[in-house]
Amino acid sequence: MDTVYYLIQNMLPVAMPLLLVALGGMFSEIGGIVNIALEGIMLFGAFFATLFVYFVQDLGLSPQTVLLLGMLIAAAAGLIYSLLLSFAAVTMKADQVITGTSLNMLIPAVILLVSKMFFMSDGITTNMNFYIKEFPVLGKIPILGKMFFQRTYLTVFISLVFLIIAIIIFYKTKFGLRLRACGEHPQAADSVGINVTKMRYLGTSLSGIFGGIGGFFYCVGVMDGNVNGHTGVAGFGFLALAVMIFGQWKPIKIFFASLFFAFLRTLAYSVSLIPFLYNLGINQNYYKMMPYLATMIVLAFTSKKSRAPKAEGVPYDKAQR
């Protein structure tokens, strides 16, 4: 049972960044903008939030207060960086895949340059610990307390709140309906008075906010609060794209897809705790390949049934009807 507790406690901090970034990609793509730049947005948000943590870590603030403030910094940074994609893809009607790829390539180089210039390292290292050993009261609940409220991070519960917000926006608001209309048939949306350009900007901005926060939460839950220009976010932005597609651009399905891929990753790093897998004598590096192999296999079998927004990746031309 201790192994089960361990797997769940270590799976959730990995799943939540995936969830947030995939939700961000969902908002962008249901509006019609392909967001390949999720990796760069994650790293941009993580960089500024980690920089903020570095400068305030000795001021005596509680770790959870710093985490919440860092989350706001990451959201703002992700929003700003996503505006570059919006400007290129919506206003300038540039190729969205090429634009996103260039944005992904820019940030690791910037982090390396800044880190070498000011910190004499490959990234930013902080000494603030956001780990929560046990929540008061909730941690004492039998089974569930040990499973969800011990040895965890506040990021897990904040991410679940964002999931609820995303579900409400997606299903229960006029904004969500209009955004989906812009991704399915922008000409029809325009004909009833919806500003397609504005909606696509807003959808991509939401993507930036979720992606920036997801990047910071990745650093908190996976990288112990640090960010590195060489490793970046270890391909989580692209994995989030796979999670989004696997989840069929639906919030709840994306949530379960995030748990699935996070479980595989956690399992790969916990082989020594599972006698059956450990006794097989397979090199651990093969287990570490599992999340990415699963990504390819899942997409290979589900891509035919995937139904992306019809106008996704197509620049809106008001003259076309």
Buried (B, 14 or more C-beta within 10 A) or exposed (E): EEEEBBBBBBBBBBBBBBBBBBBBBBBBBBBBBBBBBBBBBBBBBBBBBBBBBBEBBEEEBEBEEBBEBBBBBBBBBBBBBBBBBBBBBBEEEBBBBEBBBBBBEBBBEBBBEBBEEEEEEBBBBBEBEBBBEBBEEEBEBEEEBBBBBBBBBBBBBBBBEBBEEBBEBBEEEEBBEBBBBBBBBBBEBBEEEBEBBEBBBBBBBBBBBBBBBBBBBBBBBBBBBBBBBEEBBBBBBBBBBBBBBBBBBBBBBBBBBBBBBBBBBBBBEBBEEBEEBEEEEEEEEEBBEBBBEBBEEBBEEBEEEEEBBEBBBBBBEEEEE
